């Protein structure tokens, strides 16, 4: 029996014991419980009881790492928060994202490609290790894997440390959403310019046609329409050459290599590139979430589910939609009317726009746009549903408006369906279409309610398509359906 450093809540100890049994059986477990229930403590207790340390703890946003480390410290465990190359590599400022490929393909050229003289290191997080690496001239990124700790915390995308006894995936519903990278039209043009000295006339001609298309056309972009297999291989060969010979130019070219290999969507000046997340096959593994909406793109052997006792009040606005063929001038005006109605009733309103197009229509009505407001903020904060502030930022609000259902672009979902079919997933269409949209919706709602002791905000799901998910959302939302005109009358 594990001695708890905190008083376990009802059901916590029993859940931890069941998790420990499954870990000992090397099972893959989906563990869901409401916000604030104490999932982290239950998992830590299970890891200790099953003697499954050291463990790898994966988080989507690194800002969550210290919270996990603090909880682990209460149990007397030593944690280390590991960061990616963008925080630990001295070449990051020079090469940016291209440093990932440089490290894989041209590490022999790296002046820091050495490990510390001492094989065993102690540190609390990556910051402490980077300071030491700067004085001793070694690679802080790879040295992180030498740290002696009970719990290694890192984000989903960092290379996985192999010598651990269990893996914990926090907020596992995020696995349903692909990794997203946004670039601008200017960055795309610069990338094409960078490759010119190394490319054939045929490749340059194809790239110029691609750029012209992006300038006049919005929506899904399939680079294979412009670059055949030979052209793509020539482009990637030129990039690999630049990694060795001219790293700074490789940095400029990097966005283009992503665009030609992954599903892409063009929306005004913004070009979003989507990459499916890696397949996690480690055993034993615990996939932790507060919102088990739909099947996750991972295979599990067992599920432990703690039902929600307190649901968040939510209204599906049945006369609004951000669907491409329905979002016209009149619909945009109706979204503005909704914001006015909600702002009359609530002091703090957090709005998440489903797309860049929706965001632009609503910007004039917001006091803060794509930024974190001061602690005493009032009015309307407008963020993109898939923007930089839709995760890892807590903004207490009285109401949350999801302005349109944040579905992925069709080209992206088509690619994901093929990936899930190849993996043998039972419901590839739901995993590709429904799960990412619902996971993103819940991610946004969670930004406004992190303390279950406080009253939750009222949520407005401003898209009639949410009516399709009454069963899934009903597990943690108290849903009612209303048209816009009724909401306007109630706040008049």
N, C-alpha and C positions, 0 to 999 in steps of 0.2 A: 504493500500500500504506500503510495507516494504522499508525503506530507506537503500540504498546500501552504504557501506563504501568505495567501489571501483566503478569506472565507469563501468557499465555493458556493455559488448560487444553486438553487434547486435544479438538479439534473446535470450539473457540470461534471461532478465527480464520476457519475455513472457513464456519461458520454465519453469522458477521457479513458475510462477503463475499457469501454468497447472499442475505441480507436486503437488503444494499445494492443488489444487482441488481434485486430486486423493488421496492424503494422507487423506484429510477430509472424503473421501468416504471409507477409510480403504482398499484401493486397493493395490495390489502388482504390481509394475511397473518396466519394463525393460527400463532403460534410457541409451542411447548410444550417444557419441559425440567424435570427434577427440581428439587426444593428444593435451593438451594445450588450449582447448576451454574454460575451466573454469567450469568443471562439479561440482567441490566441492562447489564453491560459489553458483551455481544455486540450489544445493540440500540444502545447509544451509539456503538460503533465503526461500525456500519452507517449511522447517521445522519450521522456525520462523513464517511465515505467517499462517501456519496451526495449530500453537500452539501445535506442536508435540514434545515438549521437556519435559523431557530429552529423548535423542535418543541414541541408541546403534549403533556404527559405526564399522563395521567389516573390517579388512584388512588382507591380506594373510601374509604379513611380517610386524613385529612390527616396523621396521625402518621407515615405512611410517607414523606411528602415529604422530610424531612431526609435519610433514607437514600439516596434517589435523588439528591439534591443533592450529598451527599458523594461518591458514585461519579462523578457528572459532573465534580466539581471535580478529580478525579484526571486527567481528560482535558483539563484546562485550560478547561473550559466554565463559563460563568456561568449560574447557576440562580436562579429566583425561585419561592418557594412562595406561591401565592395562596390566600386564604381567602374564604369566603362572607360574606354580610352579617352573620351572627350574630357574627362576629369583627371585622368592619371598619366596620360602620355605627353611628354614635353613637345612632341611634334604636332600636337593638335592645332595649335594656333597657325602653324604653317600649312597644314594639309587638310584640316577639318575632316569631314567624313571619309575622305580618301585614305586616311591613316589606317582604317580597318583593313583595306585591301593591301596597303603597303606592308602592314605587319604580317599578313598571310603570305604574300608573294615575294617580298623583297626585304625580309627581316635582316638578311645578311648585310644590308646597307645601313641598318639602323645603328647609330652610335651608342644607344642605350640598351642594346639587345644582350643584356647580361643579368644574371640573378645576383642577389646580395651575397657577400662572403659568408655570412651566417645563414645556415640552411633553415633555421627555425626563427620565426619572428613573432613579436607580440605587438599589437596595436589595436585601438578601438574602432578606427574607421580608416577609409582611404586617405583622408586629409593628413593624418599623422604619418602614414606610410610615404606619401608623396614628399613630405618635408625631409624625411630621411633619405629618400632616393635622390633628391636634389644635391645633397652633400656627398653621398657615396657613389653617385653616378651608376645606378642600376635601373632596371625596368620596374616601375611601381605596379604596372598593370598585371604582369605575370607573377610578381612577388606576392600579390594578394592571395594567390592559391597556396602559399606556403605558411600562411598565418595559422597558428594553433588556436582553434576556437571550438565551441560547442555548436554554435549556430552561425552559419555564413549567410548573410543577407545580401541579395543583389536583385537587379531587375531582370525581367524575362529575357532580354535580348543578349545579355552578357554570356560569354562562353560558360558552359556548365562544368563545375568541378566534379570530377568522377568519383573521387574517394570520399564519399559520404554514405551514411547508412539509411537515409530517408530523405525524401524531397517533399516540401510543403509549398503549394502554389496558392498564394493569398489572392483574394478577390478573383477567383478563377473564372468568373463569368466573363472577364475581359479576354479570355482566350478565344472567345467567339469572334472578336474583332481583329482584323489584320493590322499590322504595323503600318502607320501612315506617315508619309513624308511630303511636305509641301515645298514647292519651288515656284519662282516667278518666271514670267516670260523673259525678263532681262537675264536671269540666270541661264535659261535655256539657250538664248542667243550667244551668251558668253561661252557656253560649253561647245557650241558648234564652231565658234571662232578658234577655240583652243585646239581642236582636232584638225583644223585645215592643213597645217604643215605636214601632217602625218597620214593624210587620207588621199585616196584616189579621187579623180574627178567624178567618178560614178557615185561614190559615197557622199561627197559634198553635195552633189545634185539632189540626192535622196534626202539629205538632212535639210537642205533649203526648202524643199517641198513640204517637209514635215512642219517646219517653223511657220511657213506661210499658212498652212492649214490651221495651226493652233491660233494664229492671229485673228482668224475670221470665224472659227467654228468652236462652239462650246459643246460639252458633253463627253462621252467616252472616247478615248483616243487609243487606237490599236496601231502601235508603231510598226507592226509587221506589214501594214498596208503600204508603207513607204520603204522599209528596209527588209530585204529578204534575208535568208539565213547567212549567205556569204557576206552581205554588207554588215550585218550585226557582228559577225566574227571579226571582220576587218576593224570595226570600231573598237571592239573589246581588246584586240591585239594592240591597237594604237594606245589605248588606255594603259595596258600593262607595261608597254614600253615607257610611257611617260612616268609611271610610278617609280621606275628605276632612274631614268635620265633627268626628268624635270618634275619633281614632286609637286611644286607649286601649280604647274599647269594641269597636273592630274587632279588636283583639288577642284579646279574650275570645270573640268570635264566630268567629274563624278556624277552630277545629277542626270546627265545624258545617259550614262550607263544604266542607271536605275530605270529610267523611262523606257528604254528599249527592251527591258527584260521583265517588266511588271505591268499589271493593269493600271491605267492612268485615266484621270478625269480632269477636264478643263472647265474652269468656272471663272470667267472674267480674267483677271491677271493672275489667278491662282491655279497652279497645276498640282494636283494631288496624286501621289504614287502610292500604291497599296501593295504590301508584301505579306503573303500568308505567314502566320506564326509557325515557328518550328514545332514538330511533333515531339511531345514529351512521352517517353516510353519507360522512364525509370520506375523501379519497384524497390521498396514500397513507396507509395505517394499518397498525399492527402490534398485534395482539391477543396479549398475553403471558399465559401461564398455566402453572402447574405440573401441572395436572390437567385434561386435555382429556377430560372424561367423556362428554359428549353434544354434539350440535351446539349452537352458541351462537346466540342470536337476532340474528346479524349475518351478512351475506353476505361470503364471502372468496373470493379468486381462487387462493390457494395456501396450503399448509401445510408448515411445517418442524417435525418432531417428533423430539426426543431422548428415547429410551426410558429408563425408570427402571432403574438397575442394582441398587439396593438397595430392597427392598420392606418396608413396615411390617407387622409381624405383626398379624393381626386375626381376631377370632372373631365369627361371626354367631350370636347366641343365638336358636335356632329356636323356642323355646317362649314367647317374649315378644312383645308387640305393644302399641303405643299407639293402634292404630286405634280410632276412636270407639266402635264397637259391641262391641269386645273388651276395652276397658280398664275392667274392673269392680273390685270390692273385692279379689277373689282375684288379679287380674293386678297390681294395685298392690302387694300383698304380695309377689308374686314379684319385682318390680323391687327392692324393699327387700332381699330375700334375695340378689339379684345384687350389690348394693352391699356387703353384709356380706362376701360371698365374695371380692370383688375387694379390699376394704380389708384383709382378712386377709393377702393375698399381696403387696400393694404399699403403699409408704409414702405416696406422693402420688397421689391419684386425682382426676382432673378429670372432672366429670359435666356433660353438656349435656342438659337436659330438652327434649323435642320440643314441649311445650306447657305452658301455665300449670297445667293440670289435673295433669299428671305432676309438675311442679315442686312443687306443694303437697303431694303425697303423699310426696315424698322429703325435704322440708325438715328434718324432725326428725333425719335421719341425717347431715346435713352440718355441718361446722365453720364454713364460710364460704358465704354465700348472696348471689349477685348483687353481689359485691365482689371487689376485687383483694387477695389475702392477702399477708402479709409474705413477704420472700424466704426465710425459714427455715420456711415453712409445712409442716405435715404433716396427714394426714387426708383429708377429702373437701371439694372445692370444688364447689358446685352453681351452675350458670349456665343461663340460658335459651338454647336453640339459636339463637334469633333475637333475643336480648337485646343490650344495649349492650356487653357484654364478649365477644361471640362474634367480634369483629373488632378488629384493631389492638392487642390485648393478648397478650403472650407469657407463658405460665405453664408452665414446665418441669414435667412430670409423668411418673410411671412408668407410668400407665395412663390411658386415656381411655374413658369410657363414654358412648355416644350413646344416651340413654334414650328410645327411640322414634324412628321415622323422621320428620324434620321436614318433612312435606308442607305445602304451602300449603292454605288452606281451599278447598272446592269452588267457592264463589262467585268467588274470586280466579282460580282456574285456568280457569274458564269464560270469564271476561272476557279473560284472557290468550290463550286459544285464538282468540277472535274477533280480537284485535289481530294475532296472528301470521298468521292466515289472510288478513287484509286486506293484510299486508305481503308475502304470497306466499311465506312460509316453507314449506319442504318437509315438516317434521315438527312441526306446531303443537302436537299433543297431548304429545309428548315434551318440547318446549320449555317447555310450561306446567306439566306435572305432574312429570316425572322430573328434568329439569335443575335446577330450583331446589332440590329436596330434596337431590340429590347434591352440588350446589355448596355448600350450607350444611353438609352433613356434613363435607366436606373442609375447609371453612373452620374448623370447630370442631377437627378433628384437628390442623390446622396451628398452632393456638394452643399446643400442647404440644411441638411439634418444629420448631424453626427452624434448628438447627445440624446439618447432615448428618454432621459428624464425630463426633457423639455417638450413642449407641444410641437408636433411636426407641422411643416408648412402645408398650405393647400396647394395641390398640384393641378394644373390645367394642361391636359393633353390635347393640344390644339390641332387635331387631325382626325377625321372620321375613321381612318384606317385602324386606329387603336381599338375600335369596337370588335375587331377580329380576334383580339387577344384578351377578352374578358376573363377567361378561365386562368390563363397564366398570370396576368396582372392582379387578379382577384385574391391571390394568396397573400399579398401584402399591401394592396391598395383598396380602399373602400370607394368603389367607383359608382358614379352616376353619370348619365348622359344628358346633355342639354345643348340646344342650339344657341348660336350667338345672340340672337335678339332677346332671348329670355335672360341671358346673363346681363345684357345692357339694361333691361327693365329693372332688374334687381338692384342695380347700382345707380340708377337715375336719381 
